[in-house]
Each structure stands twice: as C-alpha cells, then as structure tokens.
Amino acid sequence: MKFHWRMPQGGERAGASRALQASLPETGLPDLDAQANFCRAAEECGIDSLLTDFGWTKPDPIVLCTALGLRTSSIKFIVAYRSGLICPTSFVHQINTLSAVIGGRVSINVVAGDSPEEQRAFGDFLDHDERYARTEEFLAVCNGLWDRGSVSFAGRYYRVENAKLNTPFLECGGGATALKAVAAPPHSKPALYIAGNSEQARQLAITEGTCWMQIADDPDRIRERGAAVLKAGKELGVRMSIIGGRTRGEALKNAYDLVRREDGKAETEFVRNSDSINVNTTANKDEWLRPWLWTGAVKTHGTPSIALVGSPTDIAEGIDAYHRAGVTQFILSGWPKLDSMLFFAHEVVPLLECGGKAAAFEHERVATVLT
C-alpha cells in the first residue's frame, strides 16, 4: 500500500469548509515556507506523495511543485491536471522538465473537472462525457511520447505530427546527470492516477492510466466496480479523509464538531450545478456506510471528506478492508492536515505494519467458519 496526503493550501484554516477556504484571497497564493515545512513532515512520516490541487482558487500545481521540490529531498508530488488547457506535447514537455529539476519525484492526477462554471472560465465548454473522450486522446499522445519517444496522432480533439522531445521523463531518484544516460525507448513515465467514479473514468484508467482513483465508497462496491481495472493490470485507489481520536467517542465528537458550524448552503449549490458523477452520487449517500466510514462532512467540505472515523484500531480496520478489496493507493487528508497526518503515521500505520497480515488472516478464518 502507498499512502499519499493532500497538500495544505495557502493560508489554510483548519476545518474550514470548501466554500470558506476558496473565498480566502490567500488560498490562491503559494505559502512556500509553511508548505515546505509540511513537505518535510510528510517525508519524516513516510508519506509517499503530496497531492497539489488544480482549480481557479489555487496556485498552478506544476509551478508550485517545482518550487517545493527544490526545497525538499525525497517527498514526491502528485500534480492534478486537466486536458483541454494546453497541447499534450507541451504538457509532457513541462512534466518531463519538472522531473529533471526535482529528480523524478512527480506523478499525475488526471481530473476531468466537476464544475461547468470553472471549466468555462478556463475556456472548456465540453460536457462530462466529451471531457473524458478528449482526455483519452490527450493521454494517448502523452503516453506515446513517454512510451515510444515520438508520436503522430489525429483525433477529434487533438492532432500532432511527429511529436518528440529531447527532454525525457526521469524516474524518481534521477537527477540532471541522468539525462546523459537515458536509453532508447521505452522511456520512463509518471504514474497516471485517473480520478472519478464514472464509467468513463474507469475505462480511461484501463486504456491509458496507471491507477483508478475513486472517491471512497463501501469497500464491497469498490471491489465490484474495480474488478475489470485489476484484471487489466492496473491499480485501485481511493481518496478520503481521516478523523481520529484516542477512542471512537472522541473521534465522533471531532467529526460532528467539524460540521456543526457550517450550514452547507454553498456546497449544496455547488452540487446542484456540478455535472460530476462522483459529486452527485456521493452527496446523496447514507451518513454511515460502515461503522467507521462517514459521509457527514460531504455537504460542507466536499466529496473527498468521506472519512474513516474512529480510534486508531477503527481506522486501521477500515484501511485493511479497502486493501482486501484490492485498493493499494490512498490519497488522504484531515483537519488540520498536519495533525491528522501525524496521527495517521504514528498511531495507525504501526497497526497496519504489525497487524495487517494477522487481521487479513482472521478475516479469512471467520469467513471460512461462516461458510
């Protein structure tokens, strides 16, 4: 399993709803000192990568990762990006250059967008299904450059002829000197996390991605929906939050305190105007999907706030349930981000490392007895 965390935004307020945080002018600016300190804490915690969001209220993720990568040594970065912004050749050029600058510590979170209003602000007027069709063409060109070193492509949305780049993608641990030692194709390439809960997202993960990254759901549904992805040799991932406490009661108090001061009107309006499958389906789920899986903050803090709630043992049980469902990649968050990350690293991860195999064995034993 790999555990990733969501990067704090500039001037982030602990527990603030998505609408409130987005309204703060400092959200759109990098906070390099604070964010670099968070990166170093993530390195010490053993976190694999940090997700940098894309959106009109936030800094450009590629530029931000460049700055933070130069201030850190081992933490990786997951750059959120959308098709339709630039030519795929230019995008690969940017990502490959970033990999050379920070030693290959970069992967991509491919997002199709969930707000038509924001999409139009970036010059994108396609509907949900067309955005995924365009993204498939976008990634076909990108993968052609990464896999073969050159590509010609003629599709509905993109056309390139003899596209090639002298700047290759460097794997993690590489450096500027590795440029001289790049072998003939196939070249290295970044991991591609395909975000979304729709059928189009699943198919895109199979055809062009590395991992299908869904908003968390009941592990049984994750297993069922992800079977074809695993069969295709790709990975399953979930994005969710962590709300912990020394006891389940303390965790429940923390969870309900988070939403008590928010009315959710802005998030309700966002859901009403969104054409995203995961936004519209997640917002209408039951409050408790499992004793440790809570959707109660979705109406105030957005779909990634589906949370594992409870004591360290409860949360470890939830992680183990996802792992048994085939999930190997987790993008996590919490409130405040640093405190929740430290809680997870120091209180939950040791339980997974020490008891994960035992827990899986016990689950199989009980299942055998019941059948």
N, C-alpha and C positions, 0 to 999 in steps of 0.2 A: 504494500500500500504506500502511496505517496500523499502527503498532506501539504496543501498549499493554503495561503491566507490572503485575505483581501487587504490591499494597501490602504492605510488611512488617507483621507482626503485633506486638502489644505484647510486648516482651521477647524478640523472636525470636532463636533460637540458630542460627547458620549451620550448615546441613547437617543440622539435626535432622529426624528422621522426623516424619510427620504425628502419630503417636500420642504421641511425646515432646512435641512442641510443644503439642499440645492439652492435655496434662496439666499444663502450667505455669500457675499461677494468674495470672501477668501477661499471658497470652495474651488473657484476657477483658477487659483494660483498654486504653483508648487510651494510646498513648505519643506524645503530641502533638508534643513537641519533636523526637524522632527521626523521626517520620513526616513532619512538616513539612519537615525538612531533606531527607528522601528525595524529597518532592514537588518541592522546588526543584532538586535534582539532576536529576530527571526532566525538568523544564522546560528546563534547560540542555542536556540530551541530545537534545531534540527529541521525546521520548516524547509521544504524543497524549493518552493517558488512563491512569489507575491504577485497577485493579480492587480494590474492597473486598468481601471475602468475607462471606457470611452463614452463621451457624451458632451453636449454643449455647455454643461455647467462645470466641466472638469478640464484640466490641462491635457494637451496632446500626450497620449501614452508613450509613443516612441521617443519623443524628446525627453519626457520625464524619466523613462528607464535608462536612457543614455546618461543623464546626469547622476542618477542614483547608482548605476552600475560602476561609474568611475569612483564612487565613494565607498564601495563595498568590495568584498573579495570572493565570496562563494555563493551567496544567495542568488537564485535565478528569478527571472521575471516573466510573467505571462502577460503579453500585450494584447489587450482587447482591440479588435479592428473589424470594420465593416467593408464589404465590397461596395463599389459604386463611388468611392471617394477619389481614387486615382487609378491609373492603368496598373494591372497586376505586375508588369515588368518593373515599374517604378517602386511598387510596394516591396517586391523581392529585393530590389537594389537597396532600399532603406534597411530592411531587416538583416540582410547579409552584412551591410556596413556596421550595423549595431552589433552583430555577433563578433565582428572583428575587433570592435572597440572594447567590448566587455567580456571577451573570452568565451563566446558561445552561450552565454547564460540567458537564453531567450527562447520562448515558445509563443504560440499564438492562440488566443481565444477568439474564434470566429463567431461573430454575432450578426444576426440579420436585422436587428433593430426591433423595438417594441412600441415606439411612439411615432405615429404618422406625422404629427406636428414637427417633431425633431428631425425626422427623415427629410421632410420637405425643406427644412432650414438648411440642410446640407446638400440640397439640390436633387434629392432622391424622391421620385413620385411613384415608384412601383408599389404594387400591393404585396401582401405577405408571401404568396406563392411565387410571384415573379422575383422577389428578392432572393429567395432560395435558389431559383433557377439561374439567376445571374451569379450568385455566389459559387455555384458549381462550376460555371465557366471560369470565374476568377481563379478558383483554386486549381482547376485543370491547367491553366497557364503557369501558376506558381509552382505546382508540382512538376510540370515539365521542365522548368528551369532548374529546380532542385535535383530532380532525378536524372535528367539527361544532359543538363548543361545548356541546352538550347531548345527552342520550341517554335513551331508555327501553328497558329490556331485561327479558325474562322467560325465564329458562333453568332448567336443573335445579339449578344451584348458586348462581346469583345472580339477584336481581330488584331493579331500580331503576326509579323512575318520575320522569321529567322531571329527571334529574340534571344539574346545571350548576354552574359555579364562576366566581366573579368573578376568581380568580387564574389567569391564563393561564401557559402554559409559555413561558419566554423563551429564544430561541436564544442560542448562545454569542456573547459579545460584548455582550449586552444588559446592562441594569442597571435599577435601580429606576425611573429616569426613563422607561424604555421602556414601563412599564406604561400610561402615558397615550397611547401611540401604537399600541396593538395594534389591528389592523384586524379587520374581520369575518371569520368562518371562510372558508377553512380556517386553523386556527391552527397555530402551530409545535408540534413534538412531539419527544421524545427518541428517539434510536436505540434499538431493541429487539434485543438480542443474545439469541437463543434457544439455550440451552445443552442439549446432549445428543446422543447418537449414534443414538437410536432413530428408527423411522419416525414415531412420534408427534411427536418434536421437529422432524423435517424438515417435516412437514405444518403444524405450528404456525408455523414460520418463514415458510412460503409464505403462510398465511392472515392472520397477524397481526403478523409480525416484520419486522425490517429485515435481519437477518443470521443465518444458521445457524452457530452457533459449536460446532464439534466438538472433542473430544479428538483430537489428531493421530493420523494413520494414514498408510499409504503414500499418496503423492500420487495415484497412479493410482486408488486406491479412493475418495479424497476427490473426485476429478474425476467418477467414475462416479456416486457417491451424490448429488453436488451438482448434477447437470445440471438437474434439474427446478427447483431453487431458483434457479439462474441464469436459466433460461428465464422464471421468474415475475418477474424483475426485482429479485430480492433478492441479497444478497452472501453469500459464503462466508468463514468464519473458522475458524482453528484455535487451540487452546490447547496450549502445550507449554513446555518448558524449554530453556535454553541451557547447555551445559557446554563451555567453550572452553579453548584453550591456544595457546601460540605455535606448537606443532606438534601433529599428530594424536596422537603418543605422549604428550605432556604432557596433552592433553585426556582420553585414555583413563585415565591414572593418576588424574586428578581425578575421573572418573566412578566408577571402581571403589573409590577411597578413600571416596567418599560412602556407598556401601552396605556396605562391609566391616565397619563397626562395628555394623550393625543386623541383628537376626535376623528381622525381618519378621513375627513372630507376631501382633502386634496388627493389622497391615494385612491379613493373611490372614483373621483373624476378621472384620474389617470387610467384606471382600469376600464372605465366606460369608453374612453377614447382610444384604447390600445387595440391593435389587431394581432397581438402576440397570443399564440396558443397557450403558452405556459402561464402568462399573466392572467388570462381569462379563466383557465381551468383551476389554477392554484387558488385564486381569490374566492372560489366557491366550495372549497373542501371543508370537511368537518374539522372542528377545532383540534381534536386529538385523533391522529391516525394510528398511533401506538401509544402505550403508556409513557414513552419517552419522546414522542415525535409530535410537535405542537405547531399549529398554523396560526396561532392567535395574533401574531405581530404582522401578518401579511397585509392587513388593511391599513396599517400605519407606516410600515417600514419596507414594503415591497416583497416580491416573491422570494428573494434569497434569504429572507428572515425566517422561513420554515426552520425550526430549531430542534436540536436534540436538547432536551431539558432534563436535569436531574443531578444526582450525585455523580462523582467520577465513575462509579460502577455502572450506573444507569447509562451514561454516555458511552462508555466502553461497550456495553451490551448493544447499543444502537449501531455503533461503528462495526461491530462484529457481524450484526445482522445484514448490513449492507455488503460487507466483504463476502459473506456466504451467498449473497445474491449475485455476486460477480463483479462488484464495484472495487476498483483498485485506485481510483483517483478521487481526492476530496478537496474541493475549494471551500474553505471555512471562513467564518467571521464571528463577531460577537461584540458586546458592548461593555466597557470600552474595548477596542480591538486589542490593545497591548495586554490588558488584564486577562481577557478571555484566552488569548494565545498562550500566555504563561500558565494559566490554569490547565489548559489542554495538554501542553507539553510536559508539565511537572506532575499532574495528577491523573491524567487519562492515558497518555501514551505508555507509561510504565505498566499499566494494567494490560494493555494490548500486547506489549512485548513479553510480559511474563505469563499472561493467562489466555492469550488469544487461541493458541492451539488447544489448550485444555477446554476452553469454552466451546470451540468447534466440535471437539470430541464428545463433550457432554451433550451438545445439541443432537449429534448423530445418534448417540446412545439412547436418548429419550425418544427420538423419532422412531428408532427401531423397536423399542418397547411398545410404543403406542400402536404400531402397525402389526 
